[in-house]
Structure formats: structure tokens, C-alpha cells
């Protein structure tokens, strides 16, 4: 007897590829069912991504309706569902999924898992298949959202114990923890036959084996889906597991049911996206190799929203400039696609200087941003609100001369509360941010703050005020991006 597990992970709102994947998966599933085999279909999380305008306009419902149209037997929340979709919208998502939604290590403060299942037993032809699902326990942001994300290993042990007690012949874990953590899970939690993985976007061609557990993850962005086969003997004991990725071909037509689910939302999506959210009298340009008005404005609105000593943002949070006139929601989403949250962290003056010394180097601001929710191109120049930065330029690398906050020079040993975004803290680019202390998450996304405050009085004029001043020998400071104006040669003939 064979059990076929067809599994999808990390679609991230690549909806066209998802519909092609759906056509191929449905065709394969139909063929296997006609052969008389057992088939279960699972989604391993991050089916949605708020970088996609349709996802933003429906708060993920369009993605979940397409998943339901494909037909899945279970779905585990990924971090994009859990951390970017408001908790208030979770009931709608889980209801539209029309399937078992796993959150084995999710709890509300009162201990209830609400709309999530800890585990489920699928009974097929006398075989009992026990399944549970895990998501990363990002404690800080989930605490802010009022959700308890428990230790996935401890919850997995409890789930396996219950499933064994329920007489399951096969136990499968749906994991959005990532390949390395899946290995640790297999080491620490016995009696799991298969871990179907996601989160780390691994293009595996065969399963890893750890402690008699097969681990497999086929890729990302609906470029592949997984086909994992479990073979049982006559006593329903697992005697083999194989897994292969199935490549999604560009010439594959869209799955008709998924396409219809998409089309059903289009009218409301269009109305939502083309809603005018602001009117601006002049362009808001963004430039990645120096400060620019739009990036300054982004830092300003976050600084004004969240109390702190200063705000530091990366220009790469912006993907486009805004033109004068009416700004529609779709324009703002295109300009600021990264669904990152503001955070407050503690850094010393010395650490702040190190951050900006690194940020003004071409090797940093021209670097391509990747992972940790980043949805832009290059990281871009660091921009600031609530502070000014004096930079010395010359033949060598530029260096920070001093930073002033509230007109006072930054003291190296003093600690400052810095408003920034989670990308700068989570990514390994800036070591001082990575090692920041007293981290607290804020509820709105950065772009939601931008949307709410874009038309505040005096916003545009303030954004055009330079925060960087550049100096070199025998040269006065100049405004950001302005010409270098020499003021004499040091011989008094100025």
C-alpha cells in the first residue's frame, strides 16, 4: 500500500505560477486516485505575501480561496500568514480555507487554539494517518499580537504522543520551521515518519534522513511542488519513503477552478486598489545612493508615529518614486512593497556611529537585500529622522565625523532608543542592529504608517531638509546631494 502526499510551500502570492501548479497537481492527483492509491494534499505555509496588491486588497482571502479551489487536506500557517495578516482577519482566512488549519504550537493567552487544530487523524482504507503542523515561534512579534507561539519541539512531542495513543499507523509533520530546524526536530522527536518542510525555500531533489525520519522541501514560489510517497507493508507499517520535486512548466495552462476563484475577487480588488489615498503637489523621488525626499519622509512618518530618540530606515524599503497628483493605493503599494513592521531597539552611541559608518559605504547601500521580509532590490542608503550626520569625504572611504540628536552630539557610551524596522534588526547586514537590545515590536506595518501620515501638514517641506552634511579638507559642509562648494584653499585668499 502506498500513501501519496502532494505538498506545496512558500507560494508567496506568485499567483500565475500557483495556477499552473494547480493544474499539474490536480492532474497528478486525479491519476493517482484513479489508480486506487491514497492521496493527501497539504500546504506548508506562506501561500500569501502582502507584496502582491491582490493579496493586500483582500487581506489574503484571494490566496486562500485559490488554495481552497485547488483542494487541500490541511494547511499550516507560515510566518507571512501569522505575522503580516492582522489577527482579526485570521477567522476569515481559516473559514475560507475550508480545510484543517494547523497551529500545533499556537495558543491565545487563555490557552485556547481557537480556529487551529493541534492535530488531525485521516482514516483512509483502514490506515490511520496522523498529522500536525508547526510554525516558527517568533516570540517578540507574536507577543505584541497577543498570540502565544510555543516551543514547537515541546508541542510536537505532545502531538506525537497523542497521535500514537490514537493508534496512528503513520505520523506526518507539516513544518514551516525550515530545513535546519526540521533536522533538529527529527533528532529530538521520535516516531515522526515524514516531515514536509517549508520556510527556507530549499530546492531539494531527494529527502534528508535523520533519526529514521524523511525530511523533504521542494522549493518556493510555485516553481515546484513535492510528491512524497510512503510505502506500507501488509501490517500497515512504514517500510519506505521517497520524495521528488515536480517542476511546474511555463506552458502549463492555469487551473480553471483556481483561476475562477481569482476572477471572483477582481472587481472588489480593482475598486480597493484604485482608491485615492493622497494627493501630492510635487514628486517624491527616491534615490538609493544618497538620501532622498521620499526616503526621508518615510523615516519622518515612522519617527512621528513611534516615540524614540531617532529613526533609522533603509531607502530600499521603497521601490519607486511617487508622481504629483492623486496617489492611489496601488501606487503606494508599488512604491513601498516590503511588509515590514517598525520596532524599537536600544543601541549605544558607538553602535550608532558604526551603523552609519557602514551605511554610507557603497558596498553596503548597493548590496542586494534578501530574506527577512525584504521585498525590494538593493538595501539603499540609510536615512534618518530626528538626527543629523556629519560625514568626512576624501580620497578614502567616507567616515562619520559626528551624529547629533536634538542638536546634541551623540555620546559613545550613552544608550539611545532607535526606531527602525524589523529587516534591519533581523538581517545580518548591520551587526550592531543584529545585536540590539530591548527590542519591542509595533503593530502597524511601516507602509500603513506611511499611508496614514503621508499628507500631514508640512510633511513634504520637512522631507526635503537634508540630514547628512558632507565635509572635506578646506571645504565647507554641503547639503545632501548638492555640489561640493569650495570655500578657500587655506592660504587666506578665500
Secondary structure by P-SEA (a helix, b strand, c coil): cbbbbbbccccccaaaaaaaaaaaaaaaaaaaaaabbbbbbbbcccccccccaaaaaacaaaaaaaaaaaccccccccccccccccccaaaaaaaaaccbbbccccccccccccccccbbbbbcccbbbbbbbbcccccaaaaaaccccccaaaaaaaaaaaaaaacccbbbbbccccaaaaaaaaaccccccccccccccccccbbbbcccbbbbbccccccbbbbbbbbbcccccccbbbbbbbbbbccccccaaaaaaaaaaaaaaaaaaaccccccccccccccccccaaaaaaaaaaaaaccccbbbbbccccccccccccccaaaaaaacccbbbbbbbbbcaaaaaaaaaaaaccccccccccccccccccccccccccbbbbbbbccccccccccccccccccccccccccccccccccccccccccccbbbbbcccaaaaaaacccccaaaaaaacccbbbbccccccccccccccccccccccc
